[in-house]
Amino acid sequence: MTKDVNSVLSSLVLIESEIKTYLAALRNGASTVLELARITNLSRQGVYTAIEQLAQRGLMSTIQRGKKQYYMAEEPEKLIAYAERRKMEMQEQI
């Protein structure tokens, strides 16, 4: 499944840091930026940037637990919905 999700993410013109962050959050569930940075070998700033871009696309969400903020990947179904929106946008441009 990860291979399928990875290919869909690549086809959606996501950059490598966004793909790594999404897949790490998908596998590990709700995670802090520090945890995601450790898992992906990205800087914290790189993870923050990736999360911001993914959230704008509706592929990541944030939850608050106590004083900590956790980030979660949306389910792959949302990824498919995003792909469909992108397809429609591209068709309209053509």
PyMOL commands that set and color helices and strands:
alter all, ss='L'
color gray80, all
select helices_A, chain A and resi 2-11+16-28+33-40+44-56+76-93
alter helices_A, ss='H'
color red, helices_A
select strands_A, chain A and resi 60-65+68-73
alter strands_A, ss='S'
color yellow, strands_A
deselect
rebuild
show_as cartoon
